[in-house]
Amino acid sequence: MTAKIEVTTPRAIVTGGTRGTGAAVARRLRASGMDVTVIARTPGDGDAENGAVRFVPADLTDPDAAAEAARRVLALGAPDVLVHVAGGSGSPAGGFAALGEAEWARELDLNLLSAVRLDRALVPAMIEAGRGTIIHVASIQARMPLWDGTLAYAAAKAALRTYSKGLAGQLAAHGIRVNSVSPGGIQTEAADRLVERLTERFDGDGDAAWDSLVAALGGVPLGRFATPEEIADVIAFLASDTAASILGADIVVDGGTVRTT
Ligand SMILES: NC(=O)c1ccc[n+]([C@@H]2O[C@H](COP(=O)([O-])OP(=O)(O)OC[C@H]3O[C@@H](n4cnc5c(N)ncnc54)[C@H](OP(=O)(O)O)[C@@H]3O)[C@@H](O)[C@H]2O)c1
């Protein structure tokens, strides 16, 4: 008699999976056969809107909303893949002087604590399952902070990267791999919004604002920002068994922008 083999579809959770990079990640994981749930405040206009992926609404800067989203996710079972993409900077241009308590709290809440609080709620079930992989999307700004419009964001992403590394060490013994991905510029509406905010400092000259951003980066050797799909491919690789021995790593995907090792 042949033993019955039960095959279950891997479950993936993608925060910020409704727009930009997160939507590309959700599409990519779904294409590789996973059951995908996305968490964001609004369904956006991609797969969450047309029902191809499950949508759980939540503002992840709100601890109660994050806890409720975690409860809904856990009702499906322990996640196999958890990708934290939600993030971004909404701060005004102007550097340290433009950042008050509210701006600092907002950037830390969205770019660090949203991931921490969701991990805290979901990791126990992953430990019990004895498997899984977690990917935190940070930024090259963790290494190379820019001051104009993104100083608090950069500090939060550096904390996220450090947190991710520490968590990787703790969860390795439980069969859970934790890594981070640090993109440079990605061609998304969020990057356009940053240039719009910088435009205020250049009397409405968008080209000058764009040039200032690229100059602050010291140029992009590749000659362009990455596409959301390119970032999604790297995340899908990290989530796959092909990356079974990659743990506690931070993968930079920046077209050569960061010049140091
Ligand atoms: N774009 C870049 O150049 C760049 C460079 C380096 C790193 N990154 C990082 O890459 C990630 C994705 O960036 P992106 O440009 O693709 O962003 P994006 O296009 O602005 O998308 C952000 C996603 O996060 C969701 N989100 C935002 N605030 C949220 C909240 N409070 N609670 C729950 N969901 C929230 C958004 O949906 P809702 O608004 O409907 O909630 C959306 O799905 C971010 O972590 C960003 O920091 C981006």
The ligand as an SDF file (V2000), in Angstrom:
LIG
                    3D

 48 52  0  0  0  0  0  0  0  0999 V2000
   10.4410   53.1000   -3.8010 N   0  0  0  0  0  0  0  0  0  0  0  0
   11.7120   53.1370   -3.4820 C   0  0  0  0  0  0  0  0  0  0  0  0
   12.5190   53.7950   -4.1670 O   0  0  0  0  0  0  0  0  0  0  0  0
   12.2470   52.3350   -2.3130 C   0  0  0  0  0  0  0  0  0  0  0  0
   13.6200   52.2890   -2.0930 C   0  0  0  0  0  0  0  0  0  0  0  0
   14.1220   51.5240   -1.0190 C   0  0  0  0  0  0  0  0  0  0  0  0
   13.2510   50.8390   -0.1850 C   0  0  0  0  0  0  0  0  0  0  0  0
   11.9120   50.9250   -0.4180 N   0  0  0  0  0  0  0  0  0  0  0  0
   11.0270   50.1840    0.4890 C   0  0  0  0  0  0  0  0  0  0  0  0
   10.3000   49.2380   -0.2590 O   0  0  0  0  0  0  0  0  0  0  0  0
    9.0020   49.0640    0.3030 C   0  0  0  0  0  0  0  0  0  0  0  0
    7.9440   49.2860   -0.7640 C   0  0  0  0  0  0  0  0  0  0  0  0
    8.0920   50.5690   -1.3130 O   0  0  0  0  0  0  0  0  0  0  0  0
    7.1350   51.0410   -2.5150 P   0  0  0  0  0  0  0  0  0  0  0  0
    7.7970   52.1790   -3.1650 O   0  0  0  0  0  0  0  0  0  0  0  0
    6.7290   49.8590   -3.3230 O   0  0  0  0  0  0  0  0  0  0  0  0
    5.8730   51.5880   -1.6640 O   0  0  0  0  0  0  0  0  0  0  0  0
    4.3980   52.0250   -2.1480 P   0  0  0  0  0  0  0  0  0  0  0  0
    4.2520   51.9140   -3.6250 O   0  0  0  0  0  0  0  0  0  0  0  0
    4.1270   53.3550   -1.4910 O   0  0  0  0  0  0  0  0  0  0  0  0
    3.4740   50.9240   -1.4550 O   0  0  0  0  0  0  0  0  0  0  0  0
    3.4170   50.8560   -0.0650 C   0  0  0  0  0  0  0  0  0  0  0  0
    2.4830   49.7210    0.3270 C   0  0  0  0  0  0  0  0  0  0  0  0
    2.3800   49.6820    1.7550 O   0  0  0  0  0  0  0  0  0  0  0  0
    1.0290   49.8880    2.1500 C   0  0  0  0  0  0  0  0  0  0  0  0
    1.0050   50.6870    3.3660 N   0  0  0  0  0  0  0  0  0  0  0  0
    1.4550   51.9540    3.5330 C   0  0  0  0  0  0  0  0  0  0  0  0
    1.2080   52.3800    4.7750 N   0  0  0  0  0  0  0  0  0  0  0  0
    0.6040   51.3480    5.4130 C   0  0  0  0  0  0  0  0  0  0  0  0
    0.0890   51.1770    6.7220 C   0  0  0  0  0  0  0  0  0  0  0  0
    0.1400   52.1660    7.6270 N   0  0  0  0  0  0  0  0  0  0  0  0
   -0.4750   49.9930    7.0570 N   0  0  0  0  0  0  0  0  0  0  0  0
   -0.5580   48.9950    6.1510 C   0  0  0  0  0  0  0  0  0  0  0  0
   -0.0850   49.1010    4.8930 N   0  0  0  0  0  0  0  0  0  0  0  0
    0.4860   50.2680    4.5300 C   0  0  0  0  0  0  0  0  0  0  0  0
    0.3800   50.6140    0.9610 C   0  0  0  0  0  0  0  0  0  0  0  0
   -1.0380   50.4390    0.8890 O   0  0  0  0  0  0  0  0  0  0  0  0
   -2.0370   51.4910    1.6000 P   0  0  0  0  0  0  0  0  0  0  0  0
   -1.4930   52.8670    1.3570 O   0  0  0  0  0  0  0  0  0  0  0  0
   -3.3780   51.2570    0.9670 O   0  0  0  0  0  0  0  0  0  0  0  0
   -2.0560   51.1230    3.0490 O   0  0  0  0  0  0  0  0  0  0  0  0
    1.0720   49.9210   -0.2020 C   0  0  0  0  0  0  0  0  0  0  0  0
    0.4760   48.6560   -0.4520 O   0  0  0  0  0  0  0  0  0  0  0  0
    8.9080   50.0310    1.4900 C   0  0  0  0  0  0  0  0  0  0  0  0
    9.2270   49.3720    2.6770 O   0  0  0  0  0  0  0  0  0  0  0  0
    9.9790   51.0630    1.1550 C   0  0  0  0  0  0  0  0  0  0  0  0
   10.4770   51.7020    2.2960 O   0  0  0  0  0  0  0  0  0  0  0  0
   11.3860   51.6400   -1.4520 C   0  0  0  0  0  0  0  0  0  0  0  0
  1  2  1  0
  2  3  2  0
  2  4  1  0
  4  5  1  0
  4 48  2  0
  5  6  2  0
  6  7  1  0
  7  8  2  0
  8  9  1  0
  8 48  1  0
  9 10  1  0
  9 46  1  0
 10 11  1  0
 11 12  1  0
 11 44  1  0
 12 13  1  0
 13 14  1  0
 14 15  2  0
 14 16  1  0
 14 17  1  0
 17 18  1  0
 18 19  2  0
 18 20  1  0
 18 21  1  0
 21 22  1  0
 22 23  1  0
 23 24  1  0
 23 42  1  0
 24 25  1  0
 25 26  1  0
 25 36  1  0
 26 27  1  0
 26 35  1  0
 27 28  2  0
 28 29  1  0
 29 30  1  0
 29 35  2  0
 30 31  1  0
 30 32  2  0
 32 33  1  0
 33 34  2  0
 34 35  1  0
 36 37  1  0
 36 42  1  0
 37 38  1  0
 38 39  2  0
 38 40  1  0
 38 41  1  0
 42 43  1  0
 44 45  1  0
 44 46  1  0
 46 47  1  0
M  CHG  2   8   1  16  -1
M  END
$$$$
